[in-house]
């Protein structure tokens, strides 16, 4: 195989991965260099076989790869260990192999979810991801008028699960049900408290925050917290992450303790659902900071699209204008007006409850307001 044909196959593999879902990525030299760390040359044809059909059974792979079962299983196992394939049975018990996207949620997340040594190889991988993020940002900015309107129509990437306790007082944050709500609609409502969410699952795995871990390897540690093991996976995802060594199984008690410490650090609980469908059971929960999270306004490449059931409500009579809510706000929705009193931008509030949690006068409540928050990135390229 010539070097040129190898590059062509890495391009085809990169195209298949870019089409596998998640965040679309530029298929370029940076991606080809990155994929060389995760896909060996003798595995390229196997990955390319997922083009157009990202999920396949062994029987389907026998046809698409023309390989015997023994080789299919060996290659699938090796690629799963590097976060390229997801290998878990479906609801009928049939093993399914799914090609993972690079981002949201895929190879990047699983790579940095495990504890990594600060060595030359991992720093090189970190730099290539950082470079690719920059190129993705440039691609979006250069095609802003075409990309952003389309991206803003997409489903929510994550769902906010609010903090429910005011830290200074130890009291529960007041929840206001909107007066406009009439008879309840009969439908599934996702868990609105992390404690209830934890109780849903018997299999809970804990891994490193991939965003903060990546920043650590880049020499830019988190400004908000020293916590690193804050990324949860549940059920089938928990089995996958622990089998591949990306995370470790934990008890519900440990999970609740980690979540409490995350709330005390002002991190935002964000749940992820299969195919971005919030009516399906959660696959994972992240605890996100402002400075590292890939889905925060400080690191925005594509729009922030978040599902929430709440919005912050400020009691003007109790507000003292201390500005703590502005300091803690994850999306920049909170601000002080001309009179020095707290206000919030409704369209940017994800109802996380962090401002209410830290308010020293308990002046902030959460009001029921089910909606999708869509925040476009600032346009930086003319």
FENFENGI-V183097 format. One record per pair of residues at least 12 apart in sequence whose C-alpha atoms are under 8 Angstrom apart, sorted by sequence separation. I is the first residue (numbers start at 1). GAP is how many residues later the second one is. D is the distance in Angstrom with one decimal. If there is no record, write none. Layout:
# FENFENGI-V183097
I/GAP/D  I/GAP/D
This chain:
# FENFENGI-V183097
15/12/6.3  49/12/7.8  85/12/6.4  86/12/5.1  271/12/7.7  272/12/5.3  323/12/7.6  333/12/4.8  353/12/7.9  14/13/5.9  85/13/5.5  86/13/6.5  271/13/5.8  272/13/6.1  323/13/6.9  333/13/7.2  353/13/6.8  50/14/8.0  58/14/7.4  85/14/4.8  86/14/6.5  271/14/4.3  333/14/7.9  49/15/5.7  84/15/6.2  85/15/5.4  213/15/7.1  270/15/5.4  271/15/6.5  321/15/7.0  333/15/5.1  334/15/7.9  351/15/6.9  11/16/6.6  49/16/6.0  84/16/5.5  212/16/6.9  269/16/6.7  270/16/5.2  326/16/7.8  332/16/7.3  333/16/5.4  11/17/7.4  14/17/6.9  83/17/7.3  84/17/7.7  269/17/5.9  270/17/6.3  325/17/7.6  331/17/6.4  14/18/7.0  268/18/7.8  269/18/4.7  270/18/7.2  331/18/6.9  46/19/6.1  209/19/5.5  268/19/5.2  269/19/6.5  321/19/5.4  323/19/7.0  331/19/7.6  45/20/7.4  208/20/5.2  209/20/5.9  267/20/5.4  268/20/4.9  321/20/4.6  11/21/6.5  14/21/7.5  76/21/7.5  108/21/7.9  208/21/4.1  209/21/5.5  210/21/7.9  267/21/5.1  268/21/6.7  320/21/6.8  321/21/5.8  10/22/5.7  84/22/7.2  207/22/5.2  208/22/5.8  209/22/5.2  267/22/5.2  319/22/6.6  83/23/6.5  84/23/5.7  206/23/6.4  207/23/6.4  208/23/5.7  266/23/7.5  319/23/6.8  350/23/6.5  83/24/4.7  206/24/6.6  207/24/5.0  349/24/7.4  7/25/7.3  10/25/7.2  82/25/7.4  83/25/7.9  206/25/5.6  207/25/6.4  262/25/6.6  316/25/7.4  329/25/6.9  348/25/6.4  10/26/7.9  206/26/4.7  316/26/7.8  328/26/6.7  329/26/6.2  347/26/6.3  348/26/7.4  83/27/5.6  205/27/5.5  206/27/6.6  328/27/6.1  347/27/7.5  348/27/6.5  82/28/7.9  83/28/6.5  204/28/6.7  205/28/5.2  230/28/6.7  259/28/7.9  314/28/7.2  347/28/7.7  46/29/7.7  82/29/7.0  164/29/7.4  204/29/5.9  205/29/6.4  230/29/7.6  278/29/7.9  314/29/7.1  325/29/7.8  326/29/7.7  161/30/7.7  162/30/6.9  163/30/7.4  204/30/4.9  325/30/4.5  328/30/8.0  13/31/6.5  16/31/7.6  161/31/5.5  162/31/6.5  203/31/5.7  204/31/6.7  324/31/7.4  325/31/7.5  13/32/8.0  16/32/6.3  19/32/7.8  43/32/6.9  161/32/5.9  162/32/7.8  203/32/5.1  230/32/7.5  312/32/7.7  161/33/6.4  201/33/6.5  202/33/7.3  205/33/5.0  297/33/7.7  325/33/7.1  10/34/6.8  13/34/5.9  16/34/6.7  20/34/6.0  201/34/6.6  204/34/5.8  205/34/7.8  296/34/7.2  297/34/5.7  324/34/7.1  325/34/6.6  6/35/7.2  9/35/6.4  13/35/5.0  16/35/4.9  203/35/6.3  227/35/7.6  296/35/6.8  297/35/7.8  311/35/7.4  324/35/6.7  9/36/7.5  12/36/6.3  15/36/7.9  16/36/7.5  203/36/7.5  205/36/7.4  57/37/7.5  58/37/7.5  205/37/6.9  312/37/7.0  57/38/6.2  58/38/7.4  311/38/6.1  9/39/7.8  57/39/4.8  58/39/7.9  207/39/6.4  208/39/7.5  311/39/6.4  312/39/5.6  39/40/7.2  56/40/5.6  57/40/6.1  207/40/4.3  225/40/6.2  290/40/5.5  310/40/7.1  311/40/4.2  38/41/7.6  55/41/6.4  56/41/5.3  206/41/5.3  207/41/6.5  224/41/7.0  289/41/7.3  290/41/7.7  310/41/4.5  311/41/7.8  312/41/6.9  320/41/7.7  55/42/5.5  56/42/6.5  205/42/5.9  206/42/5.4  224/42/7.9  308/42/5.9  309/42/7.1  310/42/7.6  319/42/6.9  55/43/4.2  205/43/5.1  206/43/6.3  307/43/7.6  308/43/6.4  312/43/7.9  318/43/6.4  38/44/6.1  54/44/5.5  55/44/6.4  205/44/4.2  206/44/6.6  306/44/7.0  312/44/7.5  318/44/7.5  319/44/5.5  54/45/5.2  204/45/5.7  205/45/5.6  318/45/5.1  38/46/7.4  54/46/7.9  203/46/7.1  204/46/5.9  237/46/6.1  317/46/7.9  203/47/7.9  204/47/7.0  236/47/7.7  237/47/7.6  316/47/7.5  204/48/7.3  234/48/7.2  235/48/7.1  315/48/5.1  50/49/6.7  206/49/7.8  234/49/5.3  314/49/5.9  315/49/6.1  202/50/7.9  233/50/5.8  234/50/5.7  314/50/4.6  315/50/7.9  204/51/7.8  233/51/4.1  313/51/5.5  314/51/6.5  47/52/7.7  232/52/5.3  233/52/6.5  312/52/6.5  313/52/5.1  104/53/7.9  199/53/7.3  231/53/7.5  232/53/5.1  312/53/5.9  313/53/5.7  198/54/6.5  231/54/6.2  232/54/6.3  312/54/4.7  313/54/6.2  231/55/4.9  311/55/5.5  312/55/6.3  230/56/6.6  231/56/6.6  310/56/5.9  311/56/5.3  198/57/7.4  230/57/6.0  310/57/5.5  311/57/6.6  198/58/7.5  310/58/4.6  311/58/5.9  309/59/5.9  310/59/4.6  309/60/5.1  310/60/6.1  195/61/6.7  308/61/7.5  309/61/3.8  266/62/6.8  268/62/7.5  308/62/5.7  309/62/6.3  307/63/7.7  308/63/5.8  225/64/7.9  307/64/6.2  308/64/6.2  194/65/7.7  224/65/6.5  307/65/4.5  308/65/7.4  224/66/7.7  306/66/5.6  307/66/6.3  222/67/8.0  224/67/7.5  305/67/6.8  306/67/5.2  223/68/6.8  305/68/5.6  306/68/6.7  222/69/6.5  304/69/7.6  305/69/4.6  222/70/6.4  304/70/5.7  305/70/6.5  303/71/6.7  304/71/5.1  303/72/5.4  304/72/6.5  303/73/4.3  304/73/7.8  302/74/7.1  303/74/5.5  194/75/7.6  302/75/6.4  301/76/6.6  25/77/7.8  209/77/7.4  215/77/6.8  300/77/5.9  23/78/7.5  209/78/7.8  20/79/6.4  21/79/7.6  22/79/5.7  23/79/7.5  20/80/6.1  21/80/5.6  22/80/7.4  23/80/5.6  212/80/5.6  297/80/7.5  20/81/5.1  22/81/5.7  23/81/6.0  211/81/5.6  212/81/7.3  17/82/6.8  19/82/7.4  22/82/4.6  211/82/5.5  17/83/6.6  18/83/6.0  21/83/8.0  22/83/6.1  211/83/6.5  269/83/7.3  17/84/5.1  18/84/6.9  22/84/7.8  268/84/6.2  17/85/6.5  268/86/7.1  267/87/7.5  37/88/7.6  126/88/6.2  190/88/7.1  266/88/5.9  190/89/6.5  189/90/7.2  34/91/6.6  126/91/6.6  127/91/7.0  188/91/6.5  190/91/7.8  263/91/7.7  126/92/6.5  114/93/6.1  115/93/6.8  34/94/6.2  113/94/5.2  114/94/6.0  123/94/5.9  33/95/7.7  34/95/7.4  113/95/4.5  122/95/7.6  123/95/7.0  112/96/7.0  113/96/5.9  31/97/7.8  112/97/7.4  113/97/4.8  167/97/7.4  30/98/6.5  112/98/4.4  111/99/7.6  112/99/7.5  118/99/6.5  110/100/7.5  113/100/7.5  163/100/6.7  30/101/7.3  31/101/6.9  109/101/5.4  112/101/6.0  30/102/6.2  108/102/7.6  109/102/7.8  112/102/6.3  163/105/7.7  26/106/7.8  162/106/7.4  163/106/7.5  161/107/7.8  162/107/6.5  160/108/7.4  161/108/5.3  26/109/7.5  160/109/6.0  161/109/5.8  26/110/6.4  160/110/4.6  161/110/6.8  25/111/6.4  159/111/5.3  160/111/6.3  158/112/6.0  159/112/5.0  26/113/7.8  158/113/5.6  159/113/6.4  158/114/5.0  157/115/7.1  158/115/7.2  192/117/8.0  113/118/7.6  158/118/7.0  157/119/5.7  159/119/7.3  156/120/6.1  155/121/6.2  156/121/8.0  155/122/7.7  110/131/7.6  114/131/6.8  115/131/7.7  114/132/4.3  113/133/5.6  114/133/6.0  113/134/6.8  111/135/7.4  110/136/6.2  160/146/7.0  157/147/7.8  158/147/7.3  159/147/5.5  160/147/6.3  161/147/7.5  88/148/6.9  157/148/5.8  158/148/5.3  159/148/4.5  160/148/5.3  162/148/8.0  156/149/4.7  157/149/6.0  158/149/6.3  159/149/5.8  160/149/7.8  155/150/7.1  156/150/4.8  157/150/7.9  151/151/7.2  152/151/6.4  154/151/7.7  156/151/5.6  88/152/6.9  151/152/6.8  87/153/7.1  152/153/7.4  86/154/7.2  148/154/7.4  148/155/7.3  140/161/7.3  82/162/8.0  140/162/7.2  81/163/5.0  80/164/7.0  81/164/7.7  137/164/5.2  136/165/7.2  137/165/7.7  133/168/7.8  173/183/6.8  173/184/7.1  162/189/6.5  163/189/6.2  164/189/6.7  168/189/7.8  173/189/7.9  176/189/7.1  178/189/6.6  160/190/6.7  162/190/4.2  163/190/5.0  166/190/6.3  167/190/5.3  168/190/6.7  174/190/7.9  175/190/6.0  176/190/6.1  177/190/5.9  178/190/5.8  160/191/7.0  161/191/6.4  162/191/5.1  163/191/6.2  166/191/4.0  167/191/5.7  168/191/7.4  169/191/7.8  173/191/7.9  174/191/5.0  175/191/4.9  176/191/4.4  177/191/5.1  178/191/7.4  160/192/5.9  162/192/7.6  165/192/5.7  166/192/6.2  167/192/7.9  168/192/5.7  173/192/6.0  174/192/6.3  175/192/5.7  176/192/6.1  164/193/7.2  166/193/7.2  169/193/7.8  173/193/7.2  175/193/7.2  163/194/6.8  166/196/6.9  156/216/6.9  152/222/6.5  152/224/7.2  148/228/7.1  144/235/7.4  141/238/6.6  141/239/6.8  142/239/6.5  141/240/5.8
